[in-house]
């Protein structure tokens, strides 16, 4: 499974880049799924709804299914699952883009904006393969990519995972 990360500190622009990358890479004919790590509880359910009642009763998994999509909620009632456990539950696609999980062992692009007020992660993480930025930076041992050039960043990621430039549809 091809997995590539987009990391950075809060307010650096990770989610905006992820959104643009998904659109660009799917436009090229590839299937893409995403994983986003959050630091708060996730709950798609509402108290009183049937699915919430199923979970409250002890169901391990609850699926909400409709004509256009389904959502699978899994109660792990224990430690937070690590990224490989999450990935193992996903359907096969050409590429999974991961937002967050900045300390995990997969290749990543760091999104860096000086105004976010944090230092670069890249100098301390050899798995950061490039830095996407809109800021002039001193030379780094990895490529600097233009944060506003989504096609360039997509090209870099697709080359990194062995998918080339794709089928420009």
C-alpha positions, -999 to +999 in steps of 0.1 A: +000+000+000+014+034-010+012+058+019+025+094+020+023+119+048+016+156+050+028+170+083+034+204+100+025+224+130-010+238+136-021+265+111+006+257+086-019+248+059-019+210+060-056+205+054-057+230+026-028+212+009-044+178+015-076+190-002-058+203-032-036+172-035-066+148-034-083+169-062-051+170-083-042+133-079-077+120-085-079+143-116-049+124-129-068+092-127-056+077-094-077+066-064-069+083-032-080+078+004-070+100+034-063+095+071-064+125+094-050+122+129-070+143+154-063+150+191-099+150+202-127+125+203-144+118+170-181+111+170-203+111+140-232+100+161-259+118+181-273+106+214-307+091+209-301+080+173-303+042+166-267+039+158-257+057+190-279+034+209-262+004+192-227+017+203-239+025+238-252-010+241-217-024+234-215-029+196-178-031+185-186-017+151-216+002+137-221+009+100-244+037+088-253+029+052-272+049+026-275+050-012-243+071-016-219+062+012-214+043+044-196+052+076-180+026+098-175+035+134-153+012+155-151+014+192-116+005+204-124+011+241-087+012+249-056+027+235-056+048+204-049+026+174-016+033+157-013+042+120-006+007+107-037-006+124-058+022+109-043+016+074-050-022+077-087-015+078-088+006+047-099-005+012-071-007-014-065+025-034-035+038-054-024+062-026-033+070+010-025+105+021-020+109+058-024+142+076-007+142+109+010+112+125+041+134+122+063+110+143+053+078+125+077+059+102+065+069+067+077+093+040+063+128+045+062+164+032+064+191+058+041+221+053+059+251+067+047+287+071+069+310+092+039+329+105+026+298+122+054+304+147+071+270+149+105+257+139+110+232+110+104+196+118+126+184+089+160+188+105+151+162+131+132+138+109+149+119+081+116+107+067+106+143+058+115+141+021+106+177+011+094+210+026+064+227+010+066+264+019+057+299+009+086+313+028+122+318+017+144+293+037+180+286+040+191+255+019+180+222+034+191+186+026+157+180+010+139+198-018+120+230-011+086+230-029+063+259-036+033+255-012+011+272-038+021+249-066-001+218-061+009+202-093+046+203-084+039+188-050+017+161-065+044+153-090+069+149-062+047+126-041+037+105-071+073+101-081+082+092-045+056+064-043+064+051-078+032+063-096+048+088-120+028+117-132-004+098-139-030+101-166-038+137-171-075+134-178 
